[in-house]
Amino acid sequence: MYSIGTRETVAAFDVDAQKCFTPLCPDELPVPEGHLIADELNRQAGLAAVRVGSKDAHPATAVWVATEESPQLTAIEGHKNVDLRWNRHAVPGTTGFELVDGLPDVTEYNYFVWKGVENNIHPYGACFHDLEEKMSTGVIEFLKSRGITTVLVGGLALDFCVKTTALQLCRAGFVVYVNRAACRGLGESTVVSALEELKSAGAIMIDSITELSVDDVAADAVAN
């Protein structure tokens, strides 16, 4: 059991919990069981004073969209903020752009990030708009302005956007918990590698929110 202190210093981060990363959108980037994380994300938020979230928001004609000649995961040269080709996903106005069922409307979050809007930029982490991590999305600054010291992270996919976001938060000085029950990953080998990288960076891995305790009695009640 980990004690995370008082609720006022804790934030919950829902990273890219979108339908494009679930079996509901098989032609995009379906993560096995990705549509099943809402309940755990909501329980996680019950331990936090602040809830923040992010979405991919990509143009349909982005330079990184995979083709028959250049399939998914093909490396891309000549673009400093694009590294790999991906299936088209998270296009605003489509089903895949939506948050998974059971999560709040984006207007109910305390802070929300839309990332990857530009045609030639494909970030993974939600804390910076670019791969070089020079252009902040403002979420780190927001969390610090609210006195947050601990961040509980979940979302999709564990081995890409969740991992990168958690690493960015670690580097920013937060105590970071990655909640396995609130995440799903694309591939077994990449999940194992992600977990090792996260642990090396100081992130704390938990199997579910039941491993956490808070000093706030009301939040304890939510967790139980």
C-alpha positions as protocol buffer text, in pm:
chain_id: "A"
residue {
  index: 1
  type: MET
  ca { x: 0 y: 0 z: 0 }
}
residue {
  index: 2
  type: TYR
  ca { x: 130 y: 342 z: -101 }
}
residue {
  index: 3
  type: SER
  ca { x: 29 y: 655 z: 88 }
}
residue {
  index: 4
  type: ILE
  ca { x: -2 y: 949 z: -152 }
}
residue {
  index: 5
  type: GLY
  ca { x: -67 y: 1217 z: 109 }
}
residue {
  index: 6
  type: THR
  ca { x: -359 y: 1456 z: 94 }
}
residue {
  index: 7
  type: ARG
  ca { x: -605 y: 1475 z: -192 }
}
residue {
  index: 8
  type: GLU
  ca { x: -528 y: 1844 z: -251 }
}
residue {
  index: 9
  type: THR
  ca { x: -181 y: 1759 z: -384 }
}
residue {
  index: 10
  type: VAL
  ca { x: -293 y: 1479 z: -619 }
}
residue {
  index: 11
  type: ALA
  ca { x: -394 y: 1497 z: -985 }
}
residue {
  index: 12
  type: ALA
  ca { x: -535 y: 1226 z: -1212 }
}
residue {
  index: 13
  type: PHE
  ca { x: -426 y: 1228 z: -1577 }
}
residue {
  index: 14
  type: ASP
  ca { x: -638 y: 1055 z: -1844 }
}
residue {
  index: 15
  type: VAL
  ca { x: -401 y: 1022 z: -2140 }
}
residue {
  index: 16
  type: ASP
  ca { x: -562 y: 981 z: -2485 }
}
residue {
  index: 17
  type: ALA
  ca { x: -846 y: 759 z: -2361 }
}
residue {
  index: 18
  type: GLN
  ca { x: -1009 y: 769 z: -2705 }
}
residue {
  index: 19
  type: LYS
  ca { x: -1213 y: 524 z: -2908 }
}
residue {
  index: 20
  type: CYS
  ca { x: -953 y: 523 z: -3188 }
}
residue {
  index: 21
  type: PHE
  ca { x: -731 y: 327 z: -2949 }
}
residue {
  index: 22
  type: THR
  ca { x: -992 y: 58 z: -2885 }
}
residue {
  index: 23
  type: PRO
  ca { x: -1145 y: -237 z: -3073 }
}
residue {
  index: 24
  type: LEU
  ca { x: -1440 y: -6 z: -3145 }
}
residue {
  index: 25
  type: CYS
  ca { x: -1228 y: 142 z: -3426 }
}
residue {
  index: 26
  type: PRO
  ca { x: -1048 y: -160 z: -3577 }
}
residue {
  index: 27
  type: ASP
  ca { x: -907 y: 35 z: -3874 }
}
residue {
  index: 28
  type: GLU
  ca { x: -731 y: 291 z: -3656 }
}
residue {
  index: 29
  type: LEU
  ca { x: -501 y: 185 z: -3368 }
}
residue {
  index: 30
  type: PRO
  ca { x: -704 y: -70 z: -3169 }
}
residue {
  index: 31
  type: VAL
  ca { x: -554 y: -154 z: -2831 }
}
residue {
  index: 32
  type: PRO
  ca { x: -692 y: -480 z: -2688 }
}
residue {
  index: 33
  type: GLU
  ca { x: -949 y: -401 z: -2416 }
}
residue {
  index: 34
  type: GLY
  ca { x: -884 y: -29 z: -2457 }
}
residue {
  index: 35
  type: HIS
  ca { x: -1256 y: 43 z: -2420 }
}
residue {
  index: 36
  type: LEU
  ca { x: -1261 y: -107 z: -2069 }
}
residue {
  index: 37
  type: ILE
  ca { x: -1057 y: 151 z: -1878 }
}
residue {
  index: 38
  type: ALA
  ca { x: -1319 y: 417 z: -1799 }
}
residue {
  index: 39
  type: ASP
  ca { x: -1428 y: 280 z: -1462 }
}
residue {
  index: 40
  type: GLU
  ca { x: -1073 y: 260 z: -1329 }
}
residue {
  index: 41
  type: LEU
  ca { x: -991 y: 606 z: -1462 }
}
residue {
  index: 42
  type: ASN
  ca { x: -1297 y: 739 z: -1278 }
}
residue {
  index: 43
  type: ARG
  ca { x: -1195 y: 564 z: -956 }
}
residue {
  index: 44
  type: GLN
  ca { x: -848 y: 708 z: -995 }
}
residue {
  index: 45
  type: ALA
  ca { x: -991 y: 1057 z: -1033 }
}
residue {
  index: 46
  type: GLY
  ca { x: -1181 y: 1006 z: -709 }
}
residue {
  index: 47
  type: LEU
  ca { x: -850 y: 1022 z: -522 }
}
residue {
  index: 48
  type: ALA
  ca { x: -748 y: 1350 z: -686 }
}
residue {
  index: 49
  type: ALA
  ca { x: -830 y: 1717 z: -643 }
}
residue {
  index: 50
  type: VAL
  ca { x: -754 y: 1787 z: -1008 }
}
residue {
  index: 51
  type: ARG
  ca { x: -839 y: 1586 z: -1320 }
}
residue {
  index: 52
  type: VAL
  ca { x: -659 y: 1657 z: -1646 }
}
residue {
  index: 53
  type: GLY
  ca { x: -683 y: 1484 z: -1981 }
}
residue {
  index: 54
  type: SER
  ca { x: -554 y: 1474 z: -2334 }
}
residue {
  index: 55
  type: LYS
  ca { x: -662 y: 1374 z: -2682 }
}
residue {
  index: 56
  type: ASP
  ca { x: -487 y: 1314 z: -3008 }
}
residue {
  index: 57
  type: ALA
  ca { x: -640 y: 1551 z: -3264 }
}
residue {
  index: 58
  type: HIS
  ca { x: -492 y: 1470 z: -3603 }
}
residue {
  index: 59
  type: PRO
  ca { x: -564 y: 1599 z: -3955 }
}
residue {
  index: 60
  type: ALA
  ca { x: -679 y: 1332 z: -4199 }
}
residue {
  index: 61
  type: THR
  ca { x: -399 y: 1427 z: -4441 }
}
residue {
  index: 62
  type: ALA
  ca { x: -108 y: 1425 z: -4194 }
}
residue {
  index: 63
  type: VAL
  ca { x: 231 y: 1347 z: -4348 }
}
residue {
  index: 64
  type: TRP
  ca { x: 272 y: 1043 z: -4122 }
}
residue {
  index: 65
  type: VAL
  ca { x: -41 y: 857 z: -4236 }
}
residue {
  index: 66
  type: ALA
  ca { x: 50 y: 503 z: -4341 }
}
residue {
  index: 67
  type: THR
  ca { x: 0 y: 387 z: -4699 }
}
residue {
  index: 68
  type: GLU
  ca { x: 36 y: 56 z: -4884 }
}
residue {
  index: 69
  type: GLU
  ca { x: 383 y: 165 z: -4997 }
}
residue {
  index: 70
  type: SER
  ca { x: 481 y: 291 z: -4650 }
}
residue {
  index: 71
  type: PRO
  ca { x: 293 y: 85 z: -4389 }
}
residue {
  index: 72
  type: GLN
  ca { x: 250 y: 151 z: -4021 }
}
residue {
  index: 73
  type: LEU
  ca { x: 571 y: 181 z: -3815 }
}
residue {
  index: 74
  type: THR
  ca { x: 778 y: 270 z: -4122 }
}
residue {
  index: 75
  type: ALA
  ca { x: 1038 y: 531 z: -4025 }
}
residue {
  index: 76
  type: ILE
  ca { x: 997 y: 881 z: -4170 }
}
residue {
  index: 77
  type: GLU
  ca { x: 1293 y: 1095 z: -4261 }
}
residue {
  index: 78
  type: GLY
  ca { x: 1305 y: 1470 z: -4303 }
}
residue {
  index: 79
  type: HIS
  ca { x: 1052 y: 1570 z: -4038 }
}
residue {
  index: 80
  type: LYS
  ca { x: 1197 y: 1660 z: -3698 }
}
residue {
  index: 81
  type: ASN
  ca { x: 863 y: 1616 z: -3521 }
}
residue {
  index: 82
  type: VAL
  ca { x: 748 y: 1298 z: -3693 }
}
residue {
  index: 83
  type: ASP
  ca { x: 927 y: 966 z: -3649 }
}
residue {
  index: 84
  type: LEU
  ca { x: 699 y: 684 z: -3768 }
}
residue {
  index: 85
  type: ARG
  ca { x: 402 y: 622 z: -3992 }
}
residue {
  index: 86
  type: TRP
  ca { x: 72 y: 532 z: -3825 }
}
residue {
  index: 87
  type: ASN
  ca { x: -272 y: 438 z: -3943 }
}
residue {
  index: 88
  type: ARG
  ca { x: -496 y: 740 z: -3970 }
}
residue {
  index: 89
  type: HIS
  ca { x: -655 y: 798 z: -3630 }
}
residue {
  index: 90
  type: ALA
  ca { x: -814 y: 1051 z: -3396 }
}
residue {
  index: 91
  type: VAL
  ca { x: -949 y: 1278 z: -3667 }
}
residue {
  index: 92
  type: PRO
  ca { x: -1180 y: 1540 z: -3510 }
}
residue {
  index: 93
  type: GLY
  ca { x: -1544 y: 1475 z: -3590 }
}
residue {
  index: 94
  type: THR
  ca { x: -1504 y: 1097 z: -3617 }
}
residue {
  index: 95
  type: THR
  ca { x: -1601 y: 827 z: -3368 }
}
residue {
  index: 96
  type: GLY
  ca { x: -1236 y: 755 z: -3302 }
}
residue {
  index: 97
  type: PHE
  ca { x: -1179 y: 1108 z: -3177 }
}
residue {
  index: 98
  type: GLU
  ca { x: -1430 y: 1060 z: -2894 }
}
residue {
  index: 99
  type: LEU
  ca { x: -1337 y: 967 z: -2539 }
}
residue {
  index: 100
  type: VAL
  ca { x: -1433 y: 613 z: -2440 }
}
residue {
  index: 101
  type: ASP
  ca { x: -1780 y: 575 z: -2299 }
}
residue {
  index: 102
  type: GLY
  ca { x: -1812 y: 644 z: -1928 }
}
residue {
  index: 103
  type: LEU
  ca { x: -1563 y: 929 z: -1908 }
}
residue {
  index: 104
  type: PRO
  ca { x: -1669 y: 1290 z: -1844 }
}
residue {
  index: 105
  type: ASP
  ca { x: -1718 y: 1544 z: -2118 }
}
residue {
  index: 106
  type: VAL
  ca { x: -1394 y: 1730 z: -2187 }
}
residue {
  index: 107
  type: THR
  ca { x: -1548 y: 2046 z: -2039 }
}
residue {
  index: 108
  type: GLU
  ca { x: -1567 y: 1873 z: -1701 }
}
residue {
  index: 109
  type: TYR
  ca { x: -1190 y: 1830 z: -1674 }
}
residue {
  index: 110
  type: ASN
  ca { x: -986 y: 2092 z: -1492 }
}
residue {
  index: 111
  type: TYR
  ca { x: -742 y: 2112 z: -1785 }
}
residue {
  index: 112
  type: PHE
  ca { x: -739 y: 1946 z: -2125 }
}
residue {
  index: 113
  type: VAL
  ca { x: -478 y: 1908 z: -2399 }
}
residue {
  index: 114
  type: TRP
  ca { x: -535 y: 1849 z: -2771 }
}
residue {
  index: 115
  type: LYS
  ca { x: -215 y: 1738 z: -2941 }
}
residue {
  index: 116
  type: GLY
  ca { x: -90 y: 1661 z: -3289 }
}
residue {
  index: 117
  type: VAL
  ca { x: -314 y: 1915 z: -3461 }
}
residue {
  index: 118
  type: GLU
  ca { x: -44 y: 2020 z: -3707 }
}
residue {
  index: 119
  type: ASN
  ca { x: 1 y: 1824 z: -4028 }
}
residue {
  index: 120
  type: ASN
  ca { x: 371 y: 1755 z: -3967 }
}
residue {
  index: 121
  type: ILE
  ca { x: 387 y: 1707 z: -3589 }
}
residue {
  index: 122
  type: HIS
  ca { x: 307 y: 1378 z: -3414 }
}
residue {
  index: 123
  type: PRO
  ca { x: 386 y: 1397 z: -3040 }
}
residue {
  index: 124
  type: TYR
  ca { x: 329 y: 1108 z: -2800 }
}
residue {
  index: 125
  type: GLY
  ca { x: 351 y: 1276 z: -2461 }
}
residue {
  index: 126
  type: ALA
  ca { x: 77 y: 1517 z: -2354 }
}
residue {
  index: 127
  type: CYS
  ca { x: 311 y: 1765 z: -2186 }
}
residue {
  index: 128
  type: PHE
  ca { x: 473 y: 1896 z: -2505 }
}
residue {
  index: 129
  type: HIS
  ca { x: 341 y: 1966 z: -2853 }
}
residue {
  index: 130
  type: ASP
  ca { x: 664 y: 1857 z: -3022 }
}
residue {
  index: 131
  type: LEU
  ca { x: 895 y: 1556 z: -3011 }
}
residue {
  index: 132
  type: GLU
  ca { x: 1187 y: 1781 z: -2916 }
}
residue {
  index: 133
  type: GLU
  ca { x: 991 y: 1886 z: -2605 }
}
residue {
  index: 134
  type: LYS
  ca { x: 1050 y: 2256 z: -2656 }
}
residue {
  index: 135
  type: MET
  ca { x: 686 y: 2369 z: -2678 }
}
residue {
  index: 136
  type: SER
  ca { x: 486 y: 2307 z: -2360 }
}
residue {
  index: 137
  type: THR
  ca { x: 116 y: 2226 z: -2372 }
}
residue {
  index: 138
  type: GLY
  ca { x: 87 y: 2407 z: -2039 }
}
residue {
  index: 139
  type: VAL
  ca { x: -28 y: 2107 z: -1837 }
}
residue {
  index: 140
  type: ILE
  ca { x: 289 y: 2087 z: -1628 }
}
residue {
  index: 141
  type: GLU
  ca { x: 265 y: 2456 z: -1546 }
}
residue {
  index: 142
  type: PHE
  ca { x: -106 y: 2418 z: -1463 }
}
residue {
  index: 143
  type: LEU
  ca { x: -42 y: 2129 z: -1223 }
}
residue {
  index: 144
  type: LYS
  ca { x: 235 y: 2317 z: -1047 }
}
residue {
  index: 145
  type: SER
  ca { x: 16 y: 2627 z: -1017 }
}
residue {
  index: 146
  type: ARG
  ca { x: -242 y: 2415 z: -834 }
}
residue {
  index: 147
  type: GLY
  ca { x: 13 y: 2279 z: -588 }
}
residue {
  index: 148
  type: ILE
  ca { x: 8 y: 1927 z: -731 }
}
residue {
  index: 149
  type: THR
  ca { x: 300 y: 1704 z: -633 }
}
residue {
  index: 150
  type: THR
  ca { x: 164 y: 1358 z: -725 }
}
residue {
  index: 151
  type: VAL
  ca { x: 10 y: 1249 z: -1054 }
}
residue {
  index: 152
  type: LEU
  ca { x: -186 y: 926 z: -1113 }
}
residue {
  index: 153
  type: VAL
  ca { x: -159 y: 830 z: -1479 }
}
residue {
  index: 154
  type: GLY
  ca { x: -376 y: 606 z: -1697 }
}
residue {
  index: 155
  type: GLY
  ca { x: -493 y: 592 z: -2057 }
}
residue {
  index: 156
  type: LEU
  ca { x: -394 y: 461 z: -2399 }
}
residue {
  index: 157
  type: ALA
  ca { x: -166 y: 324 z: -2501 }
}
residue {
  index: 158
  type: LEU
  ca { x: 61 y: 228 z: -2213 }
}
residue {
  index: 159
  type: ASP
  ca { x: 360 y: 159 z: -2436 }
}
residue {
  index: 160
  type: PHE
  ca { x: 346 y: 490 z: -2626 }
}
residue {
  index: 161
  type: CYS
  ca { x: 153 y: 800 z: -2516 }
}
residue {
  index: 162
  type: VAL
  ca { x: 102 y: 697 z: -2153 }
}
residue {
  index: 163
  type: LYS
  ca { x: 469 y: 606 z: -2117 }
}
residue {
  index: 164
  type: THR
  ca { x: 593 y: 927 z: -2274 }
}
residue {
  index: 165
  type: THR
  ca { x: 356 y: 1145 z: -2071 }
}
residue {
  index: 166
  type: ALA
  ca { x: 459 y: 973 z: -1747 }
}
residue {
  index: 167
  type: LEU
  ca { x: 827 y: 1018 z: -1830 }
}
residue {
  index: 168
  type: GLN
  ca { x: 771 y: 1388 z: -1898 }
}
residue {
  index: 169
  type: LEU
  ca { x: 596 y: 1424 z: -1563 }
}
residue {
  index: 170
  type: CYS
  ca { x: 883 y: 1245 z: -1387 }
}
residue {
  index: 171
  type: ARG
  ca { x: 1133 y: 1481 z: -1543 }
}
residue {
  index: 172
  type: ALA
  ca { x: 919 y: 1774 z: -1429 }
}
residue {
  index: 173
  type: GLY
  ca { x: 961 y: 1661 z: -1068 }
}
residue {
  index: 174
  type: PHE
  ca { x: 624 y: 1502 z: -991 }
}
residue {
  index: 175
  type: VAL
  ca { x: 577 y: 1176 z: -803 }
}
residue {
  index: 176
  type: VAL
  ca { x: 421 y: 962 z: -1075 }
}
residue {
  index: 177
  type: TYR
  ca { x: 207 y: 650 z: -1034 }
}
residue {
  index: 178
  type: VAL
  ca { x: 117 y: 455 z: -1347 }
}
residue {
  index: 179
  type: ASN
  ca { x: -202 y: 258 z: -1287 }
}
residue {
  index: 180
  type: ARG
  ca { x: -194 y: -64 z: -1488 }
}
residue {
  index: 181
  type: ALA
  ca { x: -570 y: -122 z: -1447 }
}
residue {
  index: 182
  type: ALA
  ca { x: -635 y: 220 z: -1603 }
}
residue {
  index: 183
  type: CYS
  ca { x: -412 y: 144 z: -1906 }
}
residue {
  index: 184
  type: ARG
  ca { x: -386 y: -101 z: -2190 }
}
residue {
  index: 185
  type: GLY
  ca { x: -91 y: -157 z: -2425 }
}
residue {
  index: 186
  type: LEU
  ca { x: -48 y: -228 z: -2795 }
}
residue {
  index: 187
  type: GLY
  ca { x: 207 y: -507 z: -2773 }
}
residue {
  index: 188
  type: GLU
  ca { x: 350 y: -738 z: -2508 }
}
residue {
  index: 189
  type: SER
  ca { x: 715 y: -667 z: -2587 }
}
residue {
  index: 190
  type: THR
  ca { x: 668 y: -291 z: -2606 }
}
residue {
  index: 191
  type: VAL
  ca { x: 473 y: -292 z: -2278 }
}
residue {
  index: 192
  type: VAL
  ca { x: 755 y: -478 z: -2103 }
}
residue {
  index: 193
  type: SER
  ca { x: 1008 y: -229 z: -2241 }
}
residue {
  index: 194
  type: ALA
  ca { x: 787 y: 64 z: -2137 }
}
residue {
  index: 195
  type: LEU
  ca { x: 753 y: -64 z: -1783 }
}
residue {
  index: 196
  type: GLU
  ca { x: 1128 y: -101 z: -1750 }
}
residue {
  index: 197
  type: GLU
  ca { x: 1184 y: 251 z: -1882 }
}
residue {
  index: 198
  type: LEU
  ca { x: 923 y: 395 z: -1647 }
}
residue {
  index: 199
  type: LYS
  ca { x: 1067 y: 221 z: -1343 }
}
residue {
  index: 200
  type: SER
  ca { x: 1416 y: 341 z: -1433 }
}
residue {
  index: 201
  type: ALA
  ca { x: 1283 y: 697 z: -1448 }
}
residue {
  index: 202
  type: GLY
  ca { x: 1133 y: 668 z: -1100 }
}
residue {
  index: 203
  type: ALA
  ca { x: 768 y: 610 z: -1187 }
}
residue {
  index: 204
  type: ILE
  ca { x: 582 y: 380 z: -949 }
}
residue {
  index: 205
  type: MET
  ca { x: 381 y: 101 z: -1107 }
}
residue {
  index: 206
  type: ILE
  ca { x: 59 y: -15 z: -941 }
}
residue {
  index: 207
  type: ASP
  ca { x: -184 y: -287 z: -1050 }
}
residue {
  index: 208
  type: SER
  ca { x: -492 y: -90 z: -945 }
}
residue {
  index: 209
  type: ILE
  ca { x: -609 y: 205 z: -739 }
}
residue {
  index: 210
  type: THR
  ca { x: -663 y: -26 z: -441 }
}
residue {
  index: 211
  type: GLU
  ca { x: -288 y: -8 z: -378 }
}
residue {
  index: 212
  type: LEU
  ca { x: -313 y: 362 z: -290 }
}
residue {
  index: 213
  type: SER
  ca { x: -428 y: 535 z: 27 }
}
residue {
  index: 214
  type: VAL
  ca { x: -487 y: 902 z: 92 }
}
residue {
  index: 215
  type: ASP
  ca { x: -516 y: 1105 z: 411 }
}
residue {
  index: 216
  type: ASP
  ca { x: -847 y: 1251 z: 296 }
}
residue {
  index: 217
  type: VAL
  ca { x: -1134 y: 1044 z: 436 }
}
residue {
  index: 218
  type: ALA
  ca { x: -1375 y: 1129 z: 154 }
}
residue {
  index: 219
  type: ALA
  ca { x: -1128 y: 1017 z: -111 }
}
residue {
  index: 220
  type: ASP
  ca { x: -1068 y: 694 z: 81 }
}
residue {
  index: 221
  type: ALA
  ca { x: -1440 y: 626 z: 60 }
}
residue {
  index: 222
  type: VAL
  ca { x: -1435 y: 671 z: -318 }
}
residue {
  index: 223
  type: ALA
  ca { x: -1145 y: 430 z: -355 }
}
residue {
  index: 224
  type: ASN
  ca { x: -1319 y: 164 z: -150 }
}
